[in-house]
Amino acid sequence: MCLSTVYKNEKTPEAVVMKNVMALECREGMVILTDLMERTMAVEGTLDYANLVEGYVIVKTAE
């Protein structure tokens, strides 16, 4: 099973949005994240980069 950590704009500890993300969906300017416990979170932005081998995703948001 591949789980990822989602970061906002850059891969730094301060930018973590959600850990153990199992699914994401891009819809209407939002990235909808779902974690292993099926909790969801919506982040305004777009998918910037996903590295599923290393288990991280970066969501680009307006600053």
All heavy atoms as TSV, in Angstrom:
chain	resi	resn	atom	element	x	y	z
A	1	MET	N	N	0.854	-1.176	0.000
A	1	MET	CA	C	0.000	0.000	0.000
A	1	MET	C	C	0.898	1.237	0.000
A	1	MET	O	O	1.835	1.333	0.766
A	1	MET	CB	C	-0.875	-0.009	1.251
A	1	MET	CG	C	-1.802	1.165	1.344
A	1	MET	SD	S	-2.829	1.259	2.836
A	1	MET	CE	C	-3.255	-0.406	3.162
A	2	CYS	N	N	0.587	2.170	-0.877
A	2	CYS	CA	C	1.359	3.408	-0.971
A	2	CYS	C	C	0.573	4.560	-0.361
A	2	CYS	O	O	-0.518	4.881	-0.817
A	2	CYS	CB	C	1.672	3.731	-2.425
A	2	CYS	SG	S	2.804	2.570	-3.178
A	3	LEU	N	N	1.120	5.146	0.664
A	3	LEU	CA	C	0.524	6.316	1.293
A	3	LEU	C	C	1.483	7.478	1.111
A	3	LEU	O	O	2.698	7.290	1.050
A	3	LEU	CB	C	0.276	6.063	2.781
A	3	LEU	CG	C	-0.662	4.905	3.098
A	3	LEU	CD1	C	-0.706	4.665	4.595
A	3	LEU	CD2	C	-2.047	5.167	2.558
A	4	SER	N	N	0.936	8.671	1.049
A	4	SER	CA	C	1.768	9.849	0.812
A	4	SER	C	C	1.516	10.933	1.843
A	4	SER	O	O	0.471	10.989	2.464
A	4	SER	CB	C	1.480	10.419	-0.584
A	4	SER	OG	O	1.851	9.500	-1.586
A	5	THR	N	N	2.506	11.801	1.973
A	5	THR	CA	C	2.373	13.027	2.750
A	5	THR	C	C	2.170	14.156	1.756
A	5	THR	O	O	2.889	14.246	0.762
A	5	THR	CB	C	3.638	13.279	3.593
A	5	THR	OG1	O	3.824	12.181	4.476
A	5	THR	CG2	C	3.513	14.563	4.396
A	6	VAL	N	N	1.197	15.012	2.024
A	6	VAL	CA	C	0.907	16.137	1.131
A	6	VAL	C	C	1.452	17.413	1.758
A	6	VAL	O	O	1.237	17.677	2.943
A	6	VAL	CB	C	-0.606	16.259	0.861
A	6	VAL	CG1	C	-0.916	17.490	0.022
A	6	VAL	CG2	C	-1.117	15.001	0.167
A	7	TYR	N	N	2.167	18.179	0.931
A	7	TYR	CA	C	2.777	19.436	1.355
A	7	TYR	C	C	2.165	20.582	0.569
A	7	TYR	O	O	1.747	20.413	-0.573
A	7	TYR	CB	C	4.279	19.430	1.082
A	7	TYR	CG	C	5.037	18.366	1.834
A	7	TYR	CD1	C	5.207	17.093	1.299
A	7	TYR	CD2	C	5.601	18.644	3.069
A	7	TYR	CE1	C	5.913	16.119	1.987
A	7	TYR	CE2	C	6.308	17.681	3.763
A	7	TYR	CZ	C	6.455	16.418	3.212
A	7	TYR	OH	O	7.150	15.459	3.907
A	8	LYS	N	N	2.182	21.769	1.165
A	8	LYS	CA	C	1.712	22.978	0.503
A	8	LYS	C	C	2.918	23.742	-0.028
A	8	LYS	O	O	3.748	24.211	0.753
A	8	LYS	CB	C	0.932	23.845	1.493
A	8	LYS	CG	C	0.229	25.023	0.854
A	8	LYS	CD	C	-0.464	25.901	1.873
A	8	LYS	CE	C	-1.665	25.192	2.462
A	8	LYS	NZ	N	-2.435	26.083	3.352
A	9	ASN	N	N	3.058	23.803	-1.331
A	9	ASN	CA	C	4.050	24.590	-2.080
A	9	ASN	C	C	5.487	24.084	-2.020
A	9	ASN	O	O	6.236	24.286	-2.967
A	9	ASN	CB	C	4.018	26.066	-1.675
A	9	ASN	CG	C	2.706	26.717	-2.033
A	9	ASN	OD1	O	2.150	26.468	-3.099
A	9	ASN	ND2	N	2.186	27.518	-1.137
A	10	GLU	N	N	5.918	23.455	-0.947
A	10	GLU	CA	C	7.298	22.975	-0.850
A	10	GLU	C	C	7.378	21.822	0.142
A	10	GLU	O	O	6.547	21.718	1.041
A	10	GLU	CB	C	8.233	24.097	-0.425
A	10	GLU	CG	C	7.895	24.692	0.930
A	10	GLU	CD	C	8.772	25.870	1.291
A	10	GLU	OE1	O	9.754	26.131	0.577
A	10	GLU	OE2	O	8.486	26.523	2.300
A	11	LYS	N	N	8.369	20.994	-0.039
A	11	LYS	CA	C	8.540	19.826	0.824
A	11	LYS	C	C	9.390	20.193	2.041
A	11	LYS	O	O	10.595	19.987	2.076
A	11	LYS	CB	C	9.180	18.676	0.040
A	11	LYS	CG	C	9.203	17.385	0.809
A	11	LYS	CD	C	9.863	16.281	0.015
A	11	LYS	CE	C	10.013	15.069	0.910
A	11	LYS	NZ	N	10.983	14.138	0.390
A	12	THR	N	N	8.718	20.783	3.043
A	12	THR	CA	C	9.364	21.123	4.303
A	12	THR	C	C	8.448	20.670	5.441
A	12	THR	O	O	7.235	20.563	5.248
A	12	THR	CB	C	9.607	22.643	4.430
A	12	THR	OG1	O	8.341	23.314	4.415
A	12	THR	CG2	C	10.492	23.165	3.311
A	13	PRO	N	N	8.997	20.424	6.623
A	13	PRO	CA	C	8.157	19.985	7.748
A	13	PRO	C	C	7.035	20.966	8.091
A	13	PRO	O	O	5.955	20.559	8.496
A	13	PRO	CB	C	9.155	19.870	8.905
A	13	PRO	CG	C	10.475	19.654	8.258
A	13	PRO	CD	C	10.428	20.418	6.969
A	14	GLU	N	N	7.277	22.261	7.896
A	14	GLU	CA	C	6.266	23.268	8.211
A	14	GLU	C	C	5.112	23.271	7.213
A	14	GLU	O	O	4.050	23.824	7.498
A	14	GLU	CB	C	6.881	24.680	8.224
A	14	GLU	CG	C	8.082	24.865	9.106
A	14	GLU	CD	C	9.374	24.394	8.456
A	14	GLU	OE1	O	9.579	24.593	7.249
A	14	GLU	OE2	O	10.188	23.800	9.176
A	15	ALA	N	N	5.325	22.700	6.032
A	15	ALA	CA	C	4.331	22.761	4.953
A	15	ALA	C	C	3.444	21.519	4.871
A	15	ALA	O	O	2.653	21.399	3.939
A	15	ALA	CB	C	5.049	22.990	3.626
A	16	VAL	N	N	3.544	20.613	5.836
A	16	VAL	CA	C	2.728	19.392	5.798
A	16	VAL	C	C	1.258	19.751	5.951
A	16	VAL	O	O	0.874	20.481	6.862
A	16	VAL	CB	C	3.156	18.399	6.906
A	16	VAL	CG1	C	2.179	17.231	6.989
A	16	VAL	CG2	C	4.558	17.891	6.651
A	17	VAL	N	N	0.447	19.233	5.032
A	17	VAL	CA	C	-0.995	19.448	5.070
A	17	VAL	C	C	-1.685	18.231	5.668
A	17	VAL	O	O	-2.539	18.352	6.535
A	17	VAL	CB	C	-1.549	19.715	3.648
A	17	VAL	CG1	C	-3.063	19.815	3.656
A	17	VAL	CG2	C	-0.927	20.963	3.065
A	18	MET	N	N	-1.304	17.031	5.212
A	18	MET	CA	C	-1.914	15.799	5.691
A	18	MET	C	C	-0.963	14.643	5.444
A	18	MET	O	O	-0.281	14.604	4.420
A	18	MET	CB	C	-3.250	15.551	4.984
A	18	MET	CG	C	-4.008	14.319	5.446
A	18	MET	SD	S	-5.567	14.061	4.544
A	18	MET	CE	C	-6.689	14.881	5.657
A	19	LYS	N	N	-0.920	13.710	6.385
A	19	LYS	CA	C	-0.095	12.507	6.244
A	19	LYS	C	C	-0.987	11.305	5.975
A	19	LYS	O	O	-2.192	11.351	6.194
A	19	LYS	CB	C	0.718	12.266	7.513
A	19	LYS	CG	C	1.763	13.324	7.772
A	19	LYS	CD	C	2.585	12.984	8.987
A	19	LYS	CE	C	3.667	14.036	9.193
A	19	LYS	NZ	N	4.560	13.690	10.285
A	20	ASN	N	N	-0.387	10.226	5.517
A	20	ASN	CA	C	-1.078	8.962	5.239
A	20	ASN	C	C	-2.227	9.130	4.246
A	20	ASN	O	O	-3.286	8.519	4.393
A	20	ASN	CB	C	-1.587	8.321	6.536
A	20	ASN	CG	C	-0.454	7.969	7.469
A	20	ASN	OD1	O	0.566	7.441	7.048
A	20	ASN	ND2	N	-0.612	8.287	8.737
A	21	VAL	N	N	-2.007	9.942	3.217
A	21	VAL	CA	C	-3.026	10.181	2.199
A	21	VAL	C	C	-3.063	8.991	1.250
A	21	VAL	O	O	-2.043	8.569	0.717
A	21	VAL	CB	C	-2.745	11.490	1.430
A	21	VAL	CG1	C	-3.702	11.665	0.265
A	21	VAL	CG2	C	-2.823	12.672	2.383
A	22	MET	N	N	-4.276	8.451	1.074
A	22	MET	CA	C	-4.439	7.290	0.202
A	22	MET	C	C	-5.103	7.654	-1.123
A	22	MET	O	O	-5.029	6.896	-2.077
A	22	MET	CB	C	-5.239	6.194	0.897
A	22	MET	CG	C	-6.663	6.542	1.191
A	22	MET	SD	S	-7.502	5.099	1.844
A	22	MET	CE	C	-9.183	5.683	1.820
A	23	ALA	N	N	-5.766	8.820	-1.185
A	23	ALA	CA	C	-6.435	9.229	-2.419
A	23	ALA	C	C	-6.482	10.741	-2.500
A	23	ALA	O	O	-6.533	11.428	-1.475
A	23	ALA	CB	C	-7.856	8.676	-2.453
A	24	LEU	N	N	-6.439	11.247	-3.735
A	24	LEU	CA	C	-6.645	12.669	-3.944
A	24	LEU	C	C	-7.407	12.876	-5.225
A	24	LEU	O	O	-7.337	12.077	-6.141
A	24	LEU	CB	C	-5.338	13.463	-3.922
A	24	LEU	CG	C	-4.232	13.145	-4.900
A	24	LEU	CD1	C	-4.419	13.919	-6.183
A	24	LEU	CD2	C	-2.917	13.498	-4.270
A	25	GLU	N	N	-8.163	13.958	-5.253
A	25	GLU	CA	C	-8.992	14.291	-6.402
A	25	GLU	C	C	-8.889	15.793	-6.644
A	25	GLU	O	O	-8.965	16.576	-5.696
A	25	GLU	CB	C	-10.442	13.913	-6.111
A	25	GLU	CG	C	-11.409	14.254	-7.203
A	25	GLU	CD	C	-12.845	13.912	-6.841
A	25	GLU	OE1	O	-13.085	13.308	-5.782
A	25	GLU	OE2	O	-13.726	14.278	-7.624
A	26	CYS	N	N	-8.691	16.174	-7.896
A	26	CYS	CA	C	-8.639	17.587	-8.264
A	26	CYS	C	C	-9.992	17.963	-8.842
A	26	CYS	O	O	-10.453	17.344	-9.807
A	26	CYS	CB	C	-7.538	17.827	-9.291
A	26	CYS	SG	S	-5.904	17.435	-8.662
A	27	ARG	N	N	-10.628	18.973	-8.219
A	27	ARG	CA	C	-11.981	19.345	-8.634
A	27	ARG	C	C	-12.225	20.828	-8.374
A	27	ARG	O	O	-12.069	21.292	-7.242
A	27	ARG	CB	C	-12.974	18.487	-7.850
A	27	ARG	CG	C	-14.411	18.708	-8.164
A	27	ARG	CD	C	-15.323	17.766	-7.425
A	27	ARG	NE	N	-14.859	17.522	-6.065
A	27	ARG	CZ	C	-15.422	16.683	-5.227
A	27	ARG	NH1	N	-16.439	15.973	-5.595
A	27	ARG	NH2	N	-14.962	16.529	-4.009
A	28	GLU	N	N	-12.550	21.567	-9.431
A	28	GLU	CA	C	-12.960	22.968	-9.334
A	28	GLU	C	C	-11.995	23.835	-8.521
A	28	GLU	O	O	-12.398	24.564	-7.617
A	28	GLU	CB	C	-14.373	23.061	-8.760
A	28	GLU	CG	C	-15.411	22.353	-9.599
A	28	GLU	CD	C	-16.788	22.324	-8.971
A	28	GLU	OE1	O	-16.990	22.975	-7.915
A	28	GLU	OE2	O	-17.651	21.647	-9.520
A	29	GLY	N	N	-10.709	23.722	-8.811
A	29	GLY	CA	C	-9.715	24.538	-8.123
A	29	GLY	C	C	-9.369	24.073	-6.727
A	29	GLY	O	O	-8.707	24.788	-5.981
A	30	MET	N	N	-9.806	22.882	-6.375
A	30	MET	CA	C	-9.537	22.308	-5.052
A	30	MET	C	C	-8.867	20.951	-5.229
A	30	MET	O	O	-9.095	20.249	-6.210
A	30	MET	CB	C	-10.836	22.111	-4.266
A	30	MET	CG	C	-11.663	23.357	-4.079
A	30	MET	SD	S	-10.917	24.535	-2.969
A	30	MET	CE	C	-11.252	23.811	-1.408
A	31	VAL	N	N	-8.041	20.595	-4.261
A	31	VAL	CA	C	-7.479	19.248	-4.192
A	31	VAL	C	C	-8.098	18.611	-2.949
A	31	VAL	O	O	-7.921	19.112	-1.835
A	31	VAL	CB	C	-5.938	19.260	-4.107
A	31	VAL	CG1	C	-5.403	17.844	-4.030
A	31	VAL	CG2	C	-5.341	19.991	-5.311
A	32	ILE	N	N	-8.848	17.546	-3.160
A	32	ILE	CA	C	-9.539	16.859	-2.072
A	32	ILE	C	C	-8.668	15.681	-1.646
A	32	ILE	O	O	-8.357	14.807	-2.452
A	32	ILE	CB	C	-10.921	16.332	-2.520
A	32	ILE	CG1	C	-11.720	17.408	-3.269
A	32	ILE	CG2	C	-11.687	15.760	-1.325
A	32	ILE	CD1	C	-11.993	18.649	-2.503
A	33	LEU	N	N	-8.262	15.659	-0.374
A	33	LEU	CA	C	-7.379	14.630	0.162
A	33	LEU	C	C	-8.171	13.697	1.060
A	33	LEU	O	O	-9.018	14.140	1.829
A	33	LEU	CB	C	-6.258	15.275	0.977
A	33	LEU	CG	C	-5.503	16.423	0.316
A	33	LEU	CD1	C	-4.599	17.096	1.336
A	33	LEU	CD2	C	-4.744	15.944	-0.883
A	34	THR	N	N	-7.868	12.409	0.981
A	34	THR	CA	C	-8.481	11.420	1.868
A	34	THR	C	C	-7.370	10.600	2.481
A	34	THR	O	O	-6.521	10.047	1.766
A	34	THR	CB	C	-9.438	10.496	1.099
A	34	THR	OG1	O	-10.411	11.290	0.424
A	34	THR	CG2	C	-10.144	9.527	2.043
A	35	ASP	N	N	-7.357	10.513	3.821
A	35	ASP	CA	C	-6.299	9.745	4.483
A	35	ASP	C	C	-6.750	8.320	4.775
A	35	ASP	O	O	-7.865	7.908	4.428
A	35	ASP	CB	C	-5.792	10.461	5.737
A	35	ASP	CG	C	-6.736	10.425	6.919
A	35	ASP	OD1	O	-7.807	9.803	6.845
A	35	ASP	OD2	O	-6.391	11.035	7.955
A	36	LEU	N	N	-5.877	7.558	5.380
A	36	LEU	CA	C	-6.104	6.142	5.658
A	36	LEU	C	C	-7.323	5.903	6.544
A	36	LEU	O	O	-7.981	4.882	6.436
A	36	LEU	CB	C	-4.844	5.559	6.318
A	36	LEU	CG	C	-4.779	4.063	6.508
A	36	LEU	CD1	C	-4.896	3.348	5.170
A	36	LEU	CD2	C	-3.476	3.684	7.183
A	37	MET	N	N	-7.655	6.856	7.390
A	37	MET	CA	C	-8.818	6.740	8.266
A	37	MET	C	C	-10.087	7.301	7.604
A	37	MET	O	O	-11.104	7.478	8.249
A	37	MET	CB	C	-8.552	7.466	9.591
A	37	MET	CG	C	-7.346	6.944	10.343
A	37	MET	SD	S	-7.449	5.200	10.741
A	37	MET	CE	C	-8.680	5.248	12.003
A	38	GLU	N	N	-9.982	7.609	6.300
A	38	GLU	CA	C	-11.066	8.142	5.472
A	38	GLU	C	C	-11.528	9.537	5.893
A	38	GLU	O	O	-12.645	9.950	5.609
A	38	GLU	CB	C	-12.230	7.157	5.380
A	38	GLU	CG	C	-11.813	5.880	4.697
A	38	GLU	CD	C	-12.973	4.981	4.316
A	38	GLU	OE1	O	-14.130	5.419	4.343
A	38	GLU	OE2	O	-12.697	3.823	3.972
A	39	ARG	N	N	-10.640	10.287	6.557
A	39	ARG	CA	C	-10.898	11.703	6.828
A	39	ARG	C	C	-10.576	12.468	5.548
A	39	ARG	O	O	-9.622	12.119	4.851
A	39	ARG	CB	C	-10.036	12.211	7.973
A	39	ARG	CG	C	-10.372	11.562	9.299
A	39	ARG	CD	C	-9.411	12.003	10.360
A	39	ARG	NE	N	-8.108	11.405	10.091
A	39	ARG	CZ	C	-7.277	10.962	11.025
A	39	ARG	NH1	N	-7.594	11.091	12.303
A	39	ARG	NH2	N	-6.126	10.433	10.704
A	40	THR	N	N	-11.353	13.489	5.250
A	40	THR	CA	C	-11.106	14.273	4.043
A	40	THR	C	C	-10.766	15.712	4.401
A	40	THR	O	O	-11.152	16.213	5.450
A	40	THR	CB	C	-12.320	14.256	3.093
A	40	THR	OG1	O	-13.429	14.839	3.751
A	40	THR	CG2	C	-12.655	12.847	2.637
A	41	MET	N	N	-10.040	16.337	3.489
A	41	MET	CA	C	-9.666	17.742	3.638
A	41	MET	C	C	-9.586	18.328	2.234
A	41	MET	O	O	-9.083	17.688	1.314
A	41	MET	CB	C	-8.298	17.848	4.320
A	41	MET	CG	C	-7.755	19.254	4.372
A	41	MET	SD	S	-6.075	19.328	5.031
A	41	MET	CE	C	-6.396	18.976	6.744
A	42	ALA	N	N	-10.076	19.539	2.075
A	42	ALA	CA	C	-10.008	20.234	0.793
A	42	ALA	C	C	-8.982	21.356	0.897
A	42	ALA	O	O	-8.991	22.133	1.856
A	42	ALA	CB	C	-11.367	20.798	0.425
A	43	VAL	N	N	-8.087	21.423	-0.080
A	43	VAL	CA	C	-7.065	22.466	-0.138
A	43	VAL	C	C	-7.262	23.234	-1.441
A	43	VAL	O	O	-7.323	22.625	-2.514
A	43	VAL	CB	C	-5.648	21.847	-0.102
A	43	VAL	CG1	C	-4.589	22.924	-0.200
A	43	VAL	CG2	C	-5.459	20.992	1.131
A	44	GLU	N	N	-7.370	24.548	-1.349
A	44	GLU	CA	C	-7.515	25.349	-2.548
A	44	GLU	C	C	-6.171	25.408	-3.260
A	44	GLU	O	O	-5.162	25.824	-2.684
A	44	GLU	CB	C	-7.980	26.756	-2.197
A	44	GLU	CG	C	-8.348	27.575	-3.406
A	44	GLU	CD	C	-8.979	28.902	-3.044
A	44	GLU	OE1	O	-9.221	29.155	-1.856
A	44	GLU	OE2	O	-9.215	29.685	-3.974
A	45	GLY	N	N	-6.142	24.950	-4.506
A	45	GLY	CA	C	-4.905	24.932	-5.270
A	45	GLY	C	C	-4.952	23.868	-6.352
A	45	GLY	O	O	-6.010	23.340	-6.682
A	46	THR	N	N	-3.767	23.561	-6.880
A	46	THR	CA	C	-3.650	22.571	-7.947
A	46	THR	C	C	-2.538	21.586	-7.615
A	46	THR	O	O	-1.610	21.912	-6.865
A	46	THR	CB	C	-3.330	23.248	-9.297
A	46	THR	OG1	O	-2.119	23.998	-9.152
A	46	THR	CG2	C	-4.442	24.168	-9.749
A	47	LEU	N	N	-2.623	20.423	-8.194
A	47	LEU	CA	C	-1.577	19.423	-8.025
A	47	LEU	C	C	-0.337	19.899	-8.764
A	47	LEU	O	O	-0.384	20.178	-9.961
A	47	LEU	CB	C	-2.047	18.077	-8.575
A	47	LEU	CG	C	-1.049	16.939	-8.521
A	47	LEU	CD1	C	-0.672	16.617	-7.080
A	47	LEU	CD2	C	-1.609	15.720	-9.204
A	48	ASP	N	N	0.775	20.030	-8.051
A	48	ASP	CA	C	2.019	20.505	-8.651
A	48	ASP	C	C	2.942	19.340	-8.991
A	48	ASP	O	O	3.486	19.274	-10.084
A	48	ASP	CB	C	2.716	21.483	-7.699
A	48	ASP	CG	C	3.942	22.123	-8.310
A	48	ASP	OD1	O	3.861	22.563	-9.474
A	48	ASP	OD2	O	4.972	22.190	-7.619
A	49	TYR	N	N	3.096	18.394	-8.063
A	49	TYR	CA	C	4.039	17.300	-8.263
A	49	TYR	C	C	3.657	16.136	-7.349
A	49	TYR	O	O	3.262	16.356	-6.201
A	49	TYR	CB	C	5.460	17.763	-7.932
A	49	TYR	CG	C	6.511	16.720	-8.165
A	49	TYR	CD1	C	6.962	16.419	-9.443
A	49	TYR	CD2	C	7.050	16.011	-7.094
A	49	TYR	CE1	C	7.924	15.450	-9.657
A	49	TYR	CE2	C	8.027	15.044	-7.304
A	49	TYR	CZ	C	8.453	14.768	-8.583
A	49	TYR	OH	O	9.404	13.806	-8.791
A	50	ALA	N	N	3.788	14.929	-7.856
A	50	ALA	CA	C	3.537	13.738	-7.037
A	50	ALA	C	C	4.659	12.742	-7.263
A	50	ALA	O	O	4.962	12.383	-8.405
A	50	ALA	CB	C	2.197	13.110	-7.400
A	51	ASN	N	N	5.309	12.308	-6.189
A	51	ASN	CA	C	6.321	11.266	-6.239
A	51	ASN	C	C	5.809	10.119	-5.375
A	51	ASN	O	O	5.940	10.151	-4.152
A	51	ASN	CB	C	7.668	11.780	-5.733
A	51	ASN	CG	C	8.776	10.765	-5.932
A	51	ASN	OD1	O	8.559	9.568	-5.802
A	51	ASN	ND2	N	9.961	11.254	-6.247
A	52	LEU	N	N	5.187	9.145	-6.006
A	52	LEU	CA	C	4.557	8.064	-5.265
A	52	LEU	C	C	5.561	7.030	-4.780
A	52	LEU	O	O	5.286	6.316	-3.815
A	52	LEU	CB	C	3.466	7.426	-6.113
A	52	LEU	CG	C	2.375	8.409	-6.563
A	52	LEU	CD1	C	1.325	7.708	-7.396
A	52	LEU	CD2	C	1.753	9.122	-5.391
A	53	VAL	N	N	6.731	6.970	-5.385
A	53	VAL	CA	C	7.778	6.071	-4.902
A	53	VAL	C	C	8.314	6.572	-3.564
A	53	VAL	O	O	8.487	5.806	-2.618
A	53	VAL	CB	C	8.922	5.936	-5.940
A	53	VAL	CG1	C	10.079	5.147	-5.364
A	53	VAL	CG2	C	8.407	5.262	-7.208
A	54	GLU	N	N	8.557	7.876	-3.468
A	54	GLU	CA	C	9.052	8.461	-2.218
A	54	GLU	C	C	7.920	8.861	-1.270
A	54	GLU	O	O	8.167	9.233	-0.131
A	54	GLU	CB	C	9.954	9.658	-2.520
A	54	GLU	CG	C	11.248	9.234	-3.207
A	54	GLU	CD	C	12.229	10.367	-3.342
A	54	GLU	OE1	O	12.174	11.336	-2.554
A	54	GLU	OE2	O	13.073	10.294	-4.251
A	55	GLY	N	N	6.678	8.803	-1.746
A	55	GLY	CA	C	5.525	9.029	-0.884
A	55	GLY	C	C	5.248	10.465	-0.516
A	55	GLY	O	O	4.907	10.770	0.610
A	56	TYR	N	N	5.336	11.364	-1.507
A	56	TYR	CA	C	4.952	12.749	-1.226
A	56	TYR	C	C	4.302	13.402	-2.424
A	56	TYR	O	O	4.519	13.019	-3.565
A	56	TYR	CB	C	6.124	13.586	-0.715
A	56	TYR	CG	C	7.183	13.936	-1.731
A	56	TYR	CD1	C	7.087	15.124	-2.448
A	56	TYR	CD2	C	8.270	13.123	-1.975
A	56	TYR	CE1	C	8.060	15.480	-3.380
A	56	TYR	CE2	C	9.244	13.461	-2.878
A	56	TYR	CZ	C	9.143	14.644	-3.588
A	56	TYR	OH	O	10.085	14.986	-4.494
A	57	VAL	N	N	3.459	14.393	-2.125
A	57	VAL	CA	C	2.728	15.161	-3.118
A	57	VAL	C	C	2.837	16.624	-2.739
A	57	VAL	O	O	2.779	16.976	-1.560
A	57	VAL	CB	C	1.228	14.747	-3.142
A	57	VAL	CG1	C	0.420	15.623	-4.089
A	57	VAL	CG2	C	1.087	13.268	-3.504
A	58	ILE	N	N	2.999	17.485	-3.742
A	58	ILE	CA	C	3.043	18.927	-3.485
A	58	ILE	C	C	1.842	19.575	-4.171
A	58	ILE	O	O	1.598	19.355	-5.360
A	58	ILE	CB	C	4.355	19.549	-4.003
A	58	ILE	CG1	C	5.533	18.936	-3.237
A	58	ILE	CG2	C	4.330	21.075	-3.855
A	58	ILE	CD1	C	6.891	19.373	-3.701
A	59	VAL	N	N	1.084	20.337	-3.390
A	59	VAL	CA	C	-0.063	21.087	-3.887
A	59	VAL	C	C	0.340	22.547	-3.964
A	59	VAL	O	O	0.830	23.122	-2.992
A	59	VAL	CB	C	-1.287	20.914	-2.960
A	59	VAL	CG1	C	-2.422	21.818	-3.402
A	59	VAL	CG2	C	-1.730	19.460	-2.922
A	60	LYS	N	N	0.168	23.144	-5.126
A	60	LYS	CA	C	0.505	24.562	-5.347
A	60	LYS	C	C	-0.688	25.416	-4.957
A	60	LYS	O	O	-1.780	25.219	-5.451
A	60	LYS	CB	C	0.862	24.786	-6.820
A	60	LYS	CG	C	1.463	26.114	-7.103
A	60	LYS	CD	C	2.840	26.178	-6.531
A	60	LYS	CE	C	3.602	27.336	-7.132
A	60	LYS	NZ	N	4.909	27.441	-6.554
A	61	THR	N	N	-0.465	26.361	-4.032
A	61	THR	CA	C	-1.534	27.262	-3.602
A	61	THR	C	C	-1.122	28.700	-3.875
A	61	THR	O	O	0.060	28.997	-4.004
A	61	THR	CB	C	-1.818	27.098	-2.088
A	61	THR	OG1	O	-0.647	27.461	-1.357
A	61	THR	CG2	C	-2.230	25.684	-1.749
A	62	ALA	N	N	-2.109	29.575	-3.913
A	62	ALA	CA	C	-1.827	31.014	-4.069
A	62	ALA	C	C	-1.287	31.529	-2.748
A	62	ALA	O	O	-1.774	31.188	-1.683
A	62	ALA	CB	C	-3.086	31.768	-4.445
A	63	GLU	N	N	-0.235	32.337	-2.813
A	63	GLU	CA	C	0.358	32.865	-1.568
A	63	GLU	C	C	0.059	34.313	-1.382
A	63	GLU	O	O	-0.233	35.063	-2.169
A	63	GLU	CB	C	1.862	32.632	-1.588
A	63	GLU	CG	C	2.165	31.160	-1.546
A	63	GLU	CD	C	3.619	30.900	-1.221
A	63	GLU	OE1	O	4.073	31.355	-0.147
A	63	GLU	OE2	O	4.286	30.258	-2.026
